[in-house]
Amino acid sequence: MNLKYINKSIKYTTLEFKVWGYRFNCKARIENSLKVKGIIKQKWTRETKILTVLFNPGIVSSEQIKASFCMMAK
């Protein structure tokens, strides 16, 4: 993750969880699915099926991120 423009005074948190996807367009769909205020960056790796999310816990919680992703997946 390129963190060049991130505010260094804020304590960001990383969340990782498994997201299954097989088609060529899954990566873009998964990474673009989390349009939630407080999320700084998200990256999905097709080989490991791990979605890594960098977020500001003062704005959004890990539970809100997971719920938002589950709503998109339906």
N, C-alpha and C positions, 0 to 999 in steps of 0.2 A: 504494500500500500504506500502510495506516495503521500507523505505527511508534510510536505514542504510548506503549505499555507495554513497549517493548523495552529490555533492559539495555544501556546505552550503553558499558559497559566491555568488552563482548565484541565481537570483530571478526567480523562476519557477512559472508557471501559471497553473491553473487547468481549464479544459474545460469539461462540462458535456452536453451530449445530448442523446435523446431517440433513441434507436436502437431496432427494433423489431426482435425477433428470438424465435423460438419455439422448434426446434429439439435439441436432446442431444448434437450434435456436433457444435451448433451455438456459444457457448461460446468461444471455441478455435478458430474458424474461425474469429469471430469478434475481439477478442483480438490480434490475430496474423496478422490482415489485415493492421495495420498501421505500416509499415516498413519505417518510414520517419525520416530522420536525425533531431534530436532535441527533439524527443519524448522520454521521460524517462520511463514512465510506463503507461499502460492502463489496465483498469479493467471493465468488463461488469457484471452486476448483472441481472440474469434471472428474478427474481421476480419483480424488478422495471423497467427493460428494459433500465437502464441508463448506458451509457458508460462514464467512467471518465478517462480523459487523462491528465497526468502531462507532461508539456513540457517547453522547453526553448524558450521564445518569441523572443530572439535575433537570433535564428536560423530558427524557423518555426513559421508561424502565425496560428491563429485559422482557418482562411479561407482556408489555404493550407491543414490543417488537415481534415477539412470537405470535401474539394474537393477530397482529396486522398481516403477518406472512400467511398464517392459516386462512384468513379471510380471502387472500388473493388466490390461494391454492384451490379453493372450492370451485 
